[in-house]
């Protein structure tokens, strides 16, 4: 019993730390980049550009001429996060790498949800020129999904 509590506390602390890192970078981006020209890191490839994303990933809603209120997007985000948590809880006996994958996904989702609740938009600032502007929370979600696919790909279906 003590081991499972320690594990849960470590996972919670990891998620909180990742969300904290996400928000620290967003605050830094807002202070350093808002109302300024992009900062080139690798000329023609990567720069730091402040943007406020009021849509979802890849501006998917705007592509379909949908413009729901920010709270609707937050509700969808929280419902999706809850669904991930339910799947994760069903996988209690999973390997540590699978728990790490779920923690990354949840941390990224929570980071962007907090942004929407606090600001009404998500701060994005990393711009790889062939890709839409994104943030640390987005990296966490993508890394978590990639890790989950990798781990589960070696062992069978991800939702079993």
MODELLER restraints for C-alpha pairs under 7 A, 6 or more apart:
rsr = mdl.restraints
at = mdl.atoms
rsr.add(forms.Gaussian(group=physical.xy_distance, feature=features.Distance(at['CA:11:A'], at['CA:103:A']), mean=6.93, stdev=0.5))
rsr.add(forms.Gaussian(group=physical.xy_distance, feature=features.Distance(at['CA:15:A'], at['CA:103:A']), mean=6.00, stdev=0.5))
rsr.add(forms.Gaussian(group=physical.xy_distance, feature=features.Distance(at['CA:15:A'], at['CA:107:A']), mean=5.07, stdev=0.5))
rsr.add(forms.Gaussian(group=physical.xy_distance, feature=features.Distance(at['CA:18:A'], at['CA:107:A']), mean=6.09, stdev=0.5))
rsr.add(forms.Gaussian(group=physical.xy_distance, feature=features.Distance(at['CA:19:A'], at['CA:107:A']), mean=5.55, stdev=0.5))
rsr.add(forms.Gaussian(group=physical.xy_distance, feature=features.Distance(at['CA:19:A'], at['CA:108:A']), mean=6.89, stdev=0.5))
rsr.add(forms.Gaussian(group=physical.xy_distance, feature=features.Distance(at['CA:19:A'], at['CA:111:A']), mean=5.11, stdev=0.5))
rsr.add(forms.Gaussian(group=physical.xy_distance, feature=features.Distance(at['CA:22:A'], at['CA:111:A']), mean=6.44, stdev=0.5))
rsr.add(forms.Gaussian(group=physical.xy_distance, feature=features.Distance(at['CA:22:A'], at['CA:136:A']), mean=5.25, stdev=0.5))
rsr.add(forms.Gaussian(group=physical.xy_distance, feature=features.Distance(at['CA:22:A'], at['CA:137:A']), mean=5.75, stdev=0.5))
rsr.add(forms.Gaussian(group=physical.xy_distance, feature=features.Distance(at['CA:23:A'], at['CA:111:A']), mean=6.97, stdev=0.5))
rsr.add(forms.Gaussian(group=physical.xy_distance, feature=features.Distance(at['CA:26:A'], at['CA:123:A']), mean=6.01, stdev=0.5))
rsr.add(forms.Gaussian(group=physical.xy_distance, feature=features.Distance(at['CA:29:A'], at['CA:50:A']), mean=6.48, stdev=0.5))
rsr.add(forms.Gaussian(group=physical.xy_distance, feature=features.Distance(at['CA:29:A'], at['CA:125:A']), mean=6.51, stdev=0.5))
rsr.add(forms.Gaussian(group=physical.xy_distance, feature=features.Distance(at['CA:30:A'], at['CA:50:A']), mean=6.70, stdev=0.5))
rsr.add(forms.Gaussian(group=physical.xy_distance, feature=features.Distance(at['CA:33:A'], at['CA:49:A']), mean=6.47, stdev=0.5))
rsr.add(forms.Gaussian(group=physical.xy_distance, feature=features.Distance(at['CA:33:A'], at['CA:50:A']), mean=5.43, stdev=0.5))
rsr.add(forms.Gaussian(group=physical.xy_distance, feature=features.Distance(at['CA:34:A'], at['CA:50:A']), mean=5.50, stdev=0.5))
rsr.add(forms.Gaussian(group=physical.xy_distance, feature=features.Distance(at['CA:38:A'], at['CA:47:A']), mean=6.25, stdev=0.5))
rsr.add(forms.Gaussian(group=physical.xy_distance, feature=features.Distance(at['CA:38:A'], at['CA:48:A']), mean=5.46, stdev=0.5))
rsr.add(forms.Gaussian(group=physical.xy_distance, feature=features.Distance(at['CA:38:A'], at['CA:49:A']), mean=4.68, stdev=0.5))
rsr.add(forms.Gaussian(group=physical.xy_distance, feature=features.Distance(at['CA:39:A'], at['CA:47:A']), mean=5.37, stdev=0.5))
rsr.add(forms.Gaussian(group=physical.xy_distance, feature=features.Distance(at['CA:39:A'], at['CA:48:A']), mean=5.07, stdev=0.5))
rsr.add(forms.Gaussian(group=physical.xy_distance, feature=features.Distance(at['CA:39:A'], at['CA:49:A']), mean=6.78, stdev=0.5))
rsr.add(forms.Gaussian(group=physical.xy_distance, feature=features.Distance(at['CA:40:A'], at['CA:46:A']), mean=6.34, stdev=0.5))
rsr.add(forms.Gaussian(group=physical.xy_distance, feature=features.Distance(at['CA:40:A'], at['CA:47:A']), mean=4.20, stdev=0.5))
rsr.add(forms.Gaussian(group=physical.xy_distance, feature=features.Distance(at['CA:40:A'], at['CA:48:A']), mean=6.44, stdev=0.5))
rsr.add(forms.Gaussian(group=physical.xy_distance, feature=features.Distance(at['CA:41:A'], at['CA:47:A']), mean=5.05, stdev=0.5))
rsr.add(forms.Gaussian(group=physical.xy_distance, feature=features.Distance(at['CA:44:A'], at['CA:129:A']), mean=6.98, stdev=0.5))
rsr.add(forms.Gaussian(group=physical.xy_distance, feature=features.Distance(at['CA:45:A'], at['CA:128:A']), mean=5.74, stdev=0.5))
rsr.add(forms.Gaussian(group=physical.xy_distance, feature=features.Distance(at['CA:45:A'], at['CA:129:A']), mean=5.32, stdev=0.5))
rsr.add(forms.Gaussian(group=physical.xy_distance, feature=features.Distance(at['CA:46:A'], at['CA:127:A']), mean=5.57, stdev=0.5))
rsr.add(forms.Gaussian(group=physical.xy_distance, feature=features.Distance(at['CA:46:A'], at['CA:128:A']), mean=4.47, stdev=0.5))
rsr.add(forms.Gaussian(group=physical.xy_distance, feature=features.Distance(at['CA:46:A'], at['CA:129:A']), mean=6.05, stdev=0.5))
rsr.add(forms.Gaussian(group=physical.xy_distance, feature=features.Distance(at['CA:47:A'], at['CA:126:A']), mean=6.42, stdev=0.5))
rsr.add(forms.Gaussian(group=physical.xy_distance, feature=features.Distance(at['CA:47:A'], at['CA:127:A']), mean=5.27, stdev=0.5))
rsr.add(forms.Gaussian(group=physical.xy_distance, feature=features.Distance(at['CA:47:A'], at['CA:128:A']), mean=6.66, stdev=0.5))
rsr.add(forms.Gaussian(group=physical.xy_distance, feature=features.Distance(at['CA:48:A'], at['CA:125:A']), mean=5.30, stdev=0.5))
rsr.add(forms.Gaussian(group=physical.xy_distance, feature=features.Distance(at['CA:48:A'], at['CA:126:A']), mean=5.00, stdev=0.5))
rsr.add(forms.Gaussian(group=physical.xy_distance, feature=features.Distance(at['CA:48:A'], at['CA:127:A']), mean=5.82, stdev=0.5))
rsr.add(forms.Gaussian(group=physical.xy_distance, feature=features.Distance(at['CA:49:A'], at['CA:125:A']), mean=4.70, stdev=0.5))
rsr.add(forms.Gaussian(group=physical.xy_distance, feature=features.Distance(at['CA:49:A'], at['CA:126:A']), mean=6.31, stdev=0.5))
rsr.add(forms.Gaussian(group=physical.xy_distance, feature=features.Distance(at['CA:49:A'], at['CA:127:A']), mean=6.35, stdev=0.5))
rsr.add(forms.Gaussian(group=physical.xy_distance, feature=features.Distance(at['CA:50:A'], at['CA:124:A']), mean=6.10, stdev=0.5))
rsr.add(forms.Gaussian(group=physical.xy_distance, feature=features.Distance(at['CA:50:A'], at['CA:125:A']), mean=4.63, stdev=0.5))
rsr.add(forms.Gaussian(group=physical.xy_distance, feature=features.Distance(at['CA:51:A'], at['CA:123:A']), mean=5.97, stdev=0.5))
rsr.add(forms.Gaussian(group=physical.xy_distance, feature=features.Distance(at['CA:51:A'], at['CA:124:A']), mean=5.22, stdev=0.5))
rsr.add(forms.Gaussian(group=physical.xy_distance, feature=features.Distance(at['CA:51:A'], at['CA:125:A']), mean=6.08, stdev=0.5))
rsr.add(forms.Gaussian(group=physical.xy_distance, feature=features.Distance(at['CA:52:A'], at['CA:121:A']), mean=5.91, stdev=0.5))
rsr.add(forms.Gaussian(group=physical.xy_distance, feature=features.Distance(at['CA:52:A'], at['CA:122:A']), mean=5.68, stdev=0.5))
rsr.add(forms.Gaussian(group=physical.xy_distance, feature=features.Distance(at['CA:52:A'], at['CA:123:A']), mean=4.94, stdev=0.5))
rsr.add(forms.Gaussian(group=physical.xy_distance, feature=features.Distance(at['CA:52:A'], at['CA:124:A']), mean=6.19, stdev=0.5))
rsr.add(forms.Gaussian(group=physical.xy_distance, feature=features.Distance(at['CA:53:A'], at['CA:121:A']), mean=5.47, stdev=0.5))
rsr.add(forms.Gaussian(group=physical.xy_distance, feature=features.Distance(at['CA:53:A'], at['CA:122:A']), mean=5.00, stdev=0.5))
rsr.add(forms.Gaussian(group=physical.xy_distance, feature=features.Distance(at['CA:53:A'], at['CA:123:A']), mean=6.26, stdev=0.5))
rsr.add(forms.Gaussian(group=physical.xy_distance, feature=features.Distance(at['CA:53:A'], at['CA:124:A']), mean=6.68, stdev=0.5))
rsr.add(forms.Gaussian(group=physical.xy_distance, feature=features.Distance(at['CA:54:A'], at['CA:121:A']), mean=4.74, stdev=0.5))
rsr.add(forms.Gaussian(group=physical.xy_distance, feature=features.Distance(at['CA:54:A'], at['CA:122:A']), mean=6.52, stdev=0.5))
rsr.add(forms.Gaussian(group=physical.xy_distance, feature=features.Distance(at['CA:55:A'], at['CA:61:A']), mean=6.33, stdev=0.5))
rsr.add(forms.Gaussian(group=physical.xy_distance, feature=features.Distance(at['CA:58:A'], at['CA:132:A']), mean=6.48, stdev=0.5))
rsr.add(forms.Gaussian(group=physical.xy_distance, feature=features.Distance(at['CA:61:A'], at['CA:67:A']), mean=6.52, stdev=0.5))
rsr.add(forms.Gaussian(group=physical.xy_distance, feature=features.Distance(at['CA:70:A'], at['CA:116:A']), mean=6.85, stdev=0.5))
rsr.add(forms.Gaussian(group=physical.xy_distance, feature=features.Distance(at['CA:70:A'], at['CA:120:A']), mean=6.00, stdev=0.5))
rsr.add(forms.Gaussian(group=physical.xy_distance, feature=features.Distance(at['CA:74:A'], at['CA:113:A']), mean=5.83, stdev=0.5))
rsr.add(forms.Gaussian(group=physical.xy_distance, feature=features.Distance(at['CA:74:A'], at['CA:116:A']), mean=6.50, stdev=0.5))
rsr.add(forms.Gaussian(group=physical.xy_distance, feature=features.Distance(at['CA:77:A'], at['CA:109:A']), mean=6.92, stdev=0.5))
rsr.add(forms.Gaussian(group=physical.xy_distance, feature=features.Distance(at['CA:77:A'], at['CA:113:A']), mean=6.48, stdev=0.5))
rsr.add(forms.Gaussian(group=physical.xy_distance, feature=features.Distance(at['CA:81:A'], at['CA:106:A']), mean=6.28, stdev=0.5))
rsr.add(forms.Gaussian(group=physical.xy_distance, feature=features.Distance(at['CA:81:A'], at['CA:109:A']), mean=6.40, stdev=0.5))
rsr.add(forms.Gaussian(group=physical.xy_distance, feature=features.Distance(at['CA:87:A'], at['CA:159:A']), mean=6.89, stdev=0.5))
rsr.add(forms.Gaussian(group=physical.xy_distance, feature=features.Distance(at['CA:88:A'], at['CA:102:A']), mean=6.52, stdev=0.5))
rsr.add(forms.Gaussian(group=physical.xy_distance, feature=features.Distance(at['CA:98:A'], at['CA:148:A']), mean=5.89, stdev=0.5))
rsr.add(forms.Gaussian(group=physical.xy_distance, feature=features.Distance(at['CA:98:A'], at['CA:151:A']), mean=6.43, stdev=0.5))
rsr.add(forms.Gaussian(group=physical.xy_distance, feature=features.Distance(at['CA:101:A'], at['CA:144:A']), mean=4.19, stdev=0.5))
rsr.add(forms.Gaussian(group=physical.xy_distance, feature=features.Distance(at['CA:101:A'], at['CA:145:A']), mean=6.57, stdev=0.5))
rsr.add(forms.Gaussian(group=physical.xy_distance, feature=features.Distance(at['CA:101:A'], at['CA:147:A']), mean=5.51, stdev=0.5))
rsr.add(forms.Gaussian(group=physical.xy_distance, feature=features.Distance(at['CA:101:A'], at['CA:148:A']), mean=5.29, stdev=0.5))
rsr.add(forms.Gaussian(group=physical.xy_distance, feature=features.Distance(at['CA:102:A'], at['CA:144:A']), mean=6.19, stdev=0.5))
rsr.add(forms.Gaussian(group=physical.xy_distance, feature=features.Distance(at['CA:104:A'], at['CA:140:A']), mean=5.13, stdev=0.5))
rsr.add(forms.Gaussian(group=physical.xy_distance, feature=features.Distance(at['CA:104:A'], at['CA:141:A']), mean=5.91, stdev=0.5))
rsr.add(forms.Gaussian(group=physical.xy_distance, feature=features.Distance(at['CA:104:A'], at['CA:144:A']), mean=4.83, stdev=0.5))
rsr.add(forms.Gaussian(group=physical.xy_distance, feature=features.Distance(at['CA:105:A'], at['CA:140:A']), mean=6.04, stdev=0.5))
rsr.add(forms.Gaussian(group=physical.xy_distance, feature=features.Distance(at['CA:105:A'], at['CA:141:A']), mean=4.24, stdev=0.5))
rsr.add(forms.Gaussian(group=physical.xy_distance, feature=features.Distance(at['CA:105:A'], at['CA:144:A']), mean=4.99, stdev=0.5))
rsr.add(forms.Gaussian(group=physical.xy_distance, feature=features.Distance(at['CA:105:A'], at['CA:145:A']), mean=6.70, stdev=0.5))
rsr.add(forms.Gaussian(group=physical.xy_distance, feature=features.Distance(at['CA:107:A'], at['CA:140:A']), mean=6.99, stdev=0.5))
rsr.add(forms.Gaussian(group=physical.xy_distance, feature=features.Distance(at['CA:108:A'], at['CA:137:A']), mean=3.93, stdev=0.5))
rsr.add(forms.Gaussian(group=physical.xy_distance, feature=features.Distance(at['CA:108:A'], at['CA:138:A']), mean=5.99, stdev=0.5))
rsr.add(forms.Gaussian(group=physical.xy_distance, feature=features.Distance(at['CA:108:A'], at['CA:140:A']), mean=5.08, stdev=0.5))
rsr.add(forms.Gaussian(group=physical.xy_distance, feature=features.Distance(at['CA:108:A'], at['CA:141:A']), mean=5.11, stdev=0.5))
rsr.add(forms.Gaussian(group=physical.xy_distance, feature=features.Distance(at['CA:109:A'], at['CA:137:A']), mean=6.80, stdev=0.5))
rsr.add(forms.Gaussian(group=physical.xy_distance, feature=features.Distance(at['CA:109:A'], at['CA:141:A']), mean=6.86, stdev=0.5))
rsr.add(forms.Gaussian(group=physical.xy_distance, feature=features.Distance(at['CA:111:A'], at['CA:137:A']), mean=5.81, stdev=0.5))
rsr.add(forms.Gaussian(group=physical.xy_distance, feature=features.Distance(at['CA:112:A'], at['CA:122:A']), mean=6.08, stdev=0.5))
rsr.add(forms.Gaussian(group=physical.xy_distance, feature=features.Distance(at['CA:112:A'], at['CA:137:A']), mean=6.31, stdev=0.5))
rsr.add(forms.Gaussian(group=physical.xy_distance, feature=features.Distance(at['CA:115:A'], at['CA:121:A']), mean=6.24, stdev=0.5))
rsr.add(forms.Gaussian(group=physical.xy_distance, feature=features.Distance(at['CA:115:A'], at['CA:122:A']), mean=5.28, stdev=0.5))
rsr.add(forms.Gaussian(group=physical.xy_distance, feature=features.Distance(at['CA:116:A'], at['CA:122:A']), mean=5.63, stdev=0.5))
rsr.add(forms.Gaussian(group=physical.xy_distance, feature=features.Distance(at['CA:124:A'], at['CA:133:A']), mean=5.87, stdev=0.5))
rsr.add(forms.Gaussian(group=physical.xy_distance, feature=features.Distance(at['CA:124:A'], at['CA:134:A']), mean=4.72, stdev=0.5))
rsr.add(forms.Gaussian(group=physical.xy_distance, feature=features.Distance(at['CA:124:A'], at['CA:135:A']), mean=4.81, stdev=0.5))
rsr.add(forms.Gaussian(group=physical.xy_distance, feature=features.Distance(at['CA:125:A'], at['CA:133:A']), mean=5.97, stdev=0.5))
rsr.add(forms.Gaussian(group=physical.xy_distance, feature=features.Distance(at['CA:125:A'], at['CA:134:A']), mean=5.87, stdev=0.5))
rsr.add(forms.Gaussian(group=physical.xy_distance, feature=features.Distance(at['CA:125:A'], at['CA:135:A']), mean=5.83, stdev=0.5))
rsr.add(forms.Gaussian(group=physical.xy_distance, feature=features.Distance(at['CA:126:A'], at['CA:133:A']), mean=5.39, stdev=0.5))
rsr.add(forms.Gaussian(group=physical.xy_distance, feature=features.Distance(at['CA:126:A'], at['CA:134:A']), mean=5.19, stdev=0.5))
rsr.add(forms.Gaussian(group=physical.xy_distance, feature=features.Distance(at['CA:126:A'], at['CA:135:A']), mean=5.79, stdev=0.5))
rsr.add(forms.Gaussian(group=physical.xy_distance, feature=features.Distance(at['CA:127:A'], at['CA:133:A']), mean=4.48, stdev=0.5))
rsr.add(forms.Gaussian(group=physical.xy_distance, feature=features.Distance(at['CA:127:A'], at['CA:134:A']), mean=6.57, stdev=0.5))
rsr.add(forms.Gaussian(group=physical.xy_distance, feature=features.Distance(at['CA:152:A'], at['CA:158:A']), mean=5.20, stdev=0.5))
